[in-house]
Amino acid sequence: MYIEPEIRITEDGSATLLHPLTGEYYHSTHGAVTESLHTFINAGLAECRKQSATIFEMGFGSGLNALLSLLYGAEHDMRIVYHAVELYPIKPSYSPLFGYDKATGCPPELFAALHEAPWGETVDITDRFTLRKTHCAIEEYHFDDTYDIAYWDAFAPDSADGQWSTEIFGRLHDSMSDDGIFVTYCSKGTVKNALREAGFTVERLPGAPGKRHMVRARV
């Protein structure tokens, strides 16, 4: 069930991972934490004006986006329910090697708790952050809640085009709140077209270092 990716240090000093099966990086080599903050927190979570938000993440991966969301919620007194889908879970004992506790200043046990949380169960990581991780392909996932924010952190369309389809985006769109926000690092034309066909209003934003653009879409 679990994999052990290779660890690579990026330009901002934080770690990214190299998937042993796909050969894809989990985060930008120009800066893992920098990219996640820019794309998912600043352009996504920070745009939400609610004090209680439900987040869906496609690709739990290293757990970095979940950790940064937890820390943002704690800093801004926000209650967060976080649902994530992952086909290739990382071995929990491997997570301390990522060094995200040092990169973000959080207690190491807090990040470890995200990976140690049982799959398929709803777990309170803190009194303001609840996590549910689902081990499956996104094509098989049943959107069973109303989401305020969606982080689409799947591997690139060139290697995982089925995870960027109009059909999947349509199911996600139907499960989002009226003011829902979708963010992704990818700005390919096919992705933007699929989002529009699914009913989203799409805008192109400046990307994180190493990327010219990213995409934010709204319901």
ABEGO torsion letter per residue (X at the ends): XBBBBBBBBBAAGBBBBBBAAAGBBABBAAEAAAAAAAAAAAABAAABABABBBBBBBGAEAGAAAAAAAAAAAAAGBBBBBBBBBABBBBAAAAAAAGAAAAAGBBAAAAAAAAABBBGBBBBABAABBBBBBBBBAAABBBABBBABBBBABBBAAABAAAABAAAAAAAAAABBAABBBBBABABAAAAAAAAAAGBBBBBBBBBBGBABBBBBBX
